[in-house]
Amino acid sequence: MALLRTKEIRSMDEKGREAKLKELRSELMHERGVAAMGGAPPSPGKIRAIRRSIARMLTILREEEIAEAKAPAKKPATKPPTKPATKPATKPTTKEGGT
C-alpha cells in the first residue's frame, strides 16, 4: 500500500478513483480485522495511512462535485421584479366595558 498523493488522485479517471477507493476500504477492513484478532500488524502505521488516503480521496471527490455544481451557477440569473410585500389594513381593537 503506497501513500496516495493528491496529484495521483487527481490524474485518475472517475472509475479508477472509485475502484481505488473500494480497494482502500477493503484493505482497511482487513487490517482492522487483523488488529482486532490480536495479531501484530506488519506495519503499525498502515491503518492510519490507509485512513488518510481514503480521506484524501473523498476530499478530492467532494471538491470536484462542488466545482461542477458551481460551474453552471456562474451565469447571472435574471429574476422578474417583485412587488414589495404590504401589510393588510387592520381595524384597531378596543375593549368594551373595561376598567
C-alpha positions as CSV (number, residue, x, y, z in Angstrom):
1,M,0.0,0.0,0.0
2,A,1.7,3.1,-1.2
3,L,0.7,6.5,0.1
4,L,-1.6,8.2,-2.5
5,R,-0.6,11.8,-3.4
6,T,-3.1,14.3,-4.4
7,K,-1.5,14.6,-7.9
8,E,-2.0,10.9,-8.4
9,I,-5.6,11.0,-7.3
10,R,-6.5,14.0,-9.5
11,S,-4.9,12.3,-12.5
12,M,-7.1,9.2,-12.1
13,D,-10.4,9.0,-14.0
14,E,-13.6,8.6,-12.1
15,K,-13.8,4.9,-12.5
16,G,-10.2,4.5,-11.4
17,R,-10.9,6.6,-8.3
18,E,-14.0,4.5,-7.4
19,A,-12.0,1.3,-7.8
20,K,-9.1,2.6,-5.7
21,L,-11.5,3.8,-3.0
22,K,-13.1,0.4,-2.8
23,E,-9.7,-1.3,-2.7
24,L,-8.6,1.0,0.1
25,R,-11.7,0.4,2.1
26,S,-11.4,-3.4,1.8
27,E,-7.7,-3.2,2.8
28,L,-8.6,-1.1,5.9
29,M,-11.3,-3.6,6.9
30,H,-8.7,-6.4,6.6
31,E,-6.1,-4.5,8.6
32,R,-8.7,-3.7,11.3
33,G,-9.7,-7.4,11.4
34,V,-6.1,-8.4,11.9
35,A,-5.7,-5.9,14.7
36,A,-9.0,-7.0,16.4
37,M,-7.9,-10.6,16.5
38,G,-4.8,-9.6,18.4
39,G,-2.4,-10.1,15.5
40,A,0.5,-7.8,15.2
41,P,0.2,-5.8,12.1
42,P,3.3,-5.9,9.8
43,S,3.3,-2.1,9.7
44,P,1.9,-0.3,12.7
45,G,1.1,2.9,10.9
46,K,-0.6,1.2,7.9
47,I,-4.1,1.7,9.3
48,R,-3.5,5.4,9.8
49,A,-2.0,5.7,6.3
50,I,-5.0,3.9,4.7
51,R,-7.5,6.1,6.6
52,R,-5.7,9.3,5.4
53,S,-5.6,8.0,1.8
54,I,-9.3,7.4,2.0
55,A,-9.9,10.9,3.4
56,R,-7.8,12.5,0.7
57,M,-9.7,10.6,-2.0
58,L,-13.1,11.6,-0.6
59,T,-12.0,15.2,-0.2
60,I,-10.9,15.5,-3.8
61,L,-14.2,13.8,-5.0
62,R,-16.1,16.4,-2.9
63,E,-14.1,19.3,-4.3
64,E,-14.8,18.3,-7.8
65,E,-18.5,17.7,-7.0
66,I,-18.7,21.3,-5.7
67,A,-16.8,22.7,-8.7
68,E,-19.3,21.0,-11.1
69,A,-22.2,22.4,-9.1
70,K,-20.8,26.0,-9.2
71,A,-19.9,25.9,-12.9
72,P,-23.4,26.4,-14.3
73,A,-24.3,28.8,-11.4
74,K,-21.8,31.5,-12.7
75,K,-24.3,32.7,-15.2
76,P,-26.2,35.8,-13.9
77,A,-29.7,34.8,-13.1
78,T,-32.4,37.4,-14.0
79,K,-35.4,37.4,-11.8
80,P,-38.6,39.3,-12.6
81,P,-39.1,42.3,-10.3
82,T,-41.4,41.6,-7.4
83,K,-43.7,43.9,-5.6
84,P,-42.8,44.7,-2.0
85,A,-45.0,42.9,0.5
86,T,-47.6,45.1,2.0
87,K,-49.4,44.5,5.3
88,P,-53.2,44.3,5.1
89,A,-55.0,47.1,6.9
90,T,-56.3,46.1,10.3
91,K,-59.0,47.6,12.4
92,P,-58.0,49.0,15.7
93,T,-59.3,46.9,18.5
94,T,-60.9,48.4,21.6
95,K,-62.0,46.7,24.7
96,E,-65.6,47.5,25.7
97,G,-66.6,47.5,29.3
98,G,-63.0,47.7,30.6
99,T,-61.9,49.4,33.7
